Amino acid sequence: LVLRSVQHLDFSLDKLQIRFAREVPTLAELKLPDGSFMRIGLGLHFSVLSFRGADGKRKISKGSRKTEGEISFLWNEEPYGFAWGRAIPTPLARDAMRTYFLDGSLDKNVTWEAL
């Protein structure tokens, strides 16, 4: 799927969120021409972001939740888990995806941790 506008990105994320709201949430990937990508584990209320730059360096969102256990998302039809401490509010995660789509940068409102 080639995204041509931020509106198309929002529409695609809305579609995924609605489709998987009652099941296991899904992971989606946004890739830029420079080879970098951002993935969003898209949950109804909480999401997780992971990023790999064109230089291969990786970062992941860091939330403030102290809940034990994992939040899981489907990736290639397989469950993929992240610690709850990685989860951030979904509206914030979606804003970060928009920022990345528009200019390739990491949203400054998200706390990022290097991997």
Wavefront OBJ file of the C-alpha trace (Angstrom):
o trace
v 0.000 0.000 0.000
v 1.453 3.356 -1.033
v 0.327 6.238 1.166
v 0.056 9.551 -0.631
v -1.191 11.827 2.139
v -1.521 12.064 5.900
v -5.277 11.650 5.392
v -4.624 8.322 3.659
v -2.412 7.303 6.593
v -5.174 8.212 9.069
v -7.774 6.335 7.019
v -5.554 3.230 6.883
v -4.871 3.327 10.645
v -8.604 3.833 11.344
v -9.405 0.809 9.204
v -6.855 -1.381 11.004
v -7.948 -0.168 14.427
v -11.610 -0.912 13.718
v -10.837 -4.278 12.120
v -8.749 -5.555 15.005
v -10.456 -3.767 17.928
v -12.222 -6.930 19.094
v -9.364 -9.291 18.309
v -5.636 -9.115 18.921
v -4.477 -5.663 17.763
v -2.134 -5.526 14.778
v 1.317 -4.168 13.954
v 1.610 -1.924 10.897
v 4.783 -0.655 9.255
v 5.462 2.653 7.535
v 8.599 2.606 5.391
v 10.269 5.667 3.899
v 12.343 5.736 0.688
v 15.581 6.122 2.706
v 15.066 2.597 4.121
v 13.995 3.709 7.592
v 10.726 2.481 9.037
v 8.370 2.929 11.960
v 6.041 0.247 13.243
v 2.975 0.831 15.332
v 1.406 -1.827 17.490
v -2.037 -0.321 17.130
v -4.301 -0.883 20.107
v -7.644 0.646 20.915
v -6.354 2.642 23.914
v -2.613 1.901 24.023
v -0.035 1.392 21.289
v 3.689 0.719 20.950
v 6.066 2.352 18.450
v 9.343 0.950 17.171
v 11.713 2.696 14.776
v 14.733 1.721 12.710
v 16.685 4.512 11.058
v 18.372 4.328 7.678
v 21.615 3.867 9.642
v 20.190 0.732 11.318
v 19.841 2.308 14.780
v 16.678 1.285 16.582
v 14.432 2.999 19.103
v 11.225 2.080 20.867
v 8.547 4.060 22.680
v 8.732 4.234 26.449
v 5.510 4.692 28.364
v 4.873 5.353 32.016
v 2.765 2.278 32.831
v 4.133 0.007 35.545
v 1.796 -2.873 34.651
v 3.432 -6.306 34.534
v 3.096 -8.571 31.524
v 2.879 -7.893 27.823
v 0.711 -6.173 25.300
v 0.459 -8.284 22.141
v -0.055 -7.413 18.487
v -0.327 -9.514 15.342
v 2.652 -9.343 12.968
v 2.438 -11.577 9.896
v -0.396 -13.443 11.643
v 1.824 -14.275 14.636
v 1.516 -12.657 18.082
v 4.341 -10.270 18.951
v 4.603 -9.027 22.530
v 5.990 -5.889 24.120
v 6.325 -5.060 27.799
v 3.482 -2.831 29.001
v 6.121 -0.229 29.879
v 6.517 0.395 26.128
v 2.835 1.303 25.672
v 1.768 4.896 25.104
v -1.701 6.345 24.506
v -2.901 5.524 20.995
v -3.612 9.159 20.011
v 0.010 10.049 20.854
v 1.308 7.065 18.859
v -0.833 8.040 15.864
v 0.469 11.626 16.050
v 4.006 10.224 15.995
v 3.182 8.198 12.870
v 1.888 11.385 11.199
v 5.072 13.272 12.123
v 7.224 10.481 10.739
v 5.147 10.299 7.546
v 5.380 14.055 6.964
v 9.087 14.667 7.591
v 10.796 11.421 8.657
v 11.469 12.660 12.185
v 10.679 11.155 15.568
v 7.918 12.946 17.446
v 9.356 14.921 20.347
v 6.240 14.261 22.463
v 7.140 10.544 22.640
v 9.853 9.307 24.980
v 12.178 7.124 22.884
v 14.641 4.562 24.168
v 17.549 3.225 22.116
v 17.757 -0.531 21.614
l 1 2 3 4 5 6 7 8 9 10 11 12 13 14 15 16 17 18 19 20 21 22 23 24 25 26 27 28 29 30 31 32 33 34 35 36 37 38 39 40 41 42 43 44 45 46 47 48 49 50 51 52 53 54 55 56 57 58 59 60 61 62 63 64 65 66 67 68 69 70 71 72 73 74 75 76 77 78 79 80 81 82 83 84 85 86 87 88 89 90 91 92 93 94 95 96 97 98 99 100 101 102 103 104 105 106 107 108 109 110 111 112 113 114 115
